[in-house]
Amino acid sequence: MNTVTRGFHGRRGGDPDRIPPGQYETSDFPVLSVGPTPRVDTDEWTLAIVNEAGQALTWSWDAFMALPQEHPHVDIHCVTRWSRLDTDWVGVSLDVLLEDVETTAEYALALSHGGYSTDVPLEDLTDGRAWIAHTFDGEPLAPEHGGPARLIVPHLYFWKSAKWVREIRLLHEDDPGFWEQAGYHSYGDPWREQRYQGD
Amino acid sequence: MREPEHVDANVLAGPLSEILSVDLTTAERHCAVCGAEGVFAELHVVADGPGWVASCPRCRTLVLRLVRTADSLWLDLGGSGTVRIRTGP
């Protein structure tokens, strides 16, 4: 049993234009998970986008990697109050993945290996604001950080950036995810400190 | 390769005491999924995330979610199987 808490290197303050209220800047990348790390081999990995009619578009790893790749350089903000600036990722924009999806849905539910889920308004996954990322800081995304691929939605608290994502389900009605069912905010804007329901 | 760090479920004694009149950590537990028998305190708890998440030490099934928000404690015991709290000798 591991009962040791890792060191945490953070500092208060920082650029108020980039550090949302209530956050600390850190150069670490803390590992926050709700359970064991799923091990997903890229040979078996698939990503599906399923529309409200149940129609699925599915990509294998090779098909996913053949899509146009982007290099988002973004700040990320965890609801546990750490923020990390200037992170570098490589991944596929949700705009690309949604291009051929027929939908009038307003919500998306990201579903992950290991049972995690989180809900996001569909429009927050569009217009260059969300990616399925497979590379962090020039290296393949480590399993503990969500590899082989995770959702990143950096303008929302980072619990919305589901690790080990396997499906994006499009819905007409909002369907609360893992933390949203347990009191966390349905939207999660770090600049408005939308941590909990009612914030 | 790092796994999420976990502690035992004694860490939940404090927050649970705010909403329960019994000490759940000493209760006997039967896992609904794998059949494991044990004590509630033996659950694996990941405590450094947005909330506490407890899982069965044998099959890793989610047993409990506990979140403290500004004005509430949210408790989800939906996957726990059964918990026996002895009330007599």
Interface residues (C-beta under 8 A of the other chain):
Chain A: M1 N2 T3 V4 T5 R6 P30 V31 L32 S33 V34 G35 P36 T37 V79 T80 G115 A142 P143 E144 W159 F178 W179 Q181 A182 G183 Y184 R195 Y196 Q197 G198 D199
Chain B: M1 R2 E3 P4 E5 H6 V7 D8 H44 V46 D48 G49 P50 G51 V53 S55 R60 L62 R65 L66 V67 T69 A70 D71 S72 W74 D76
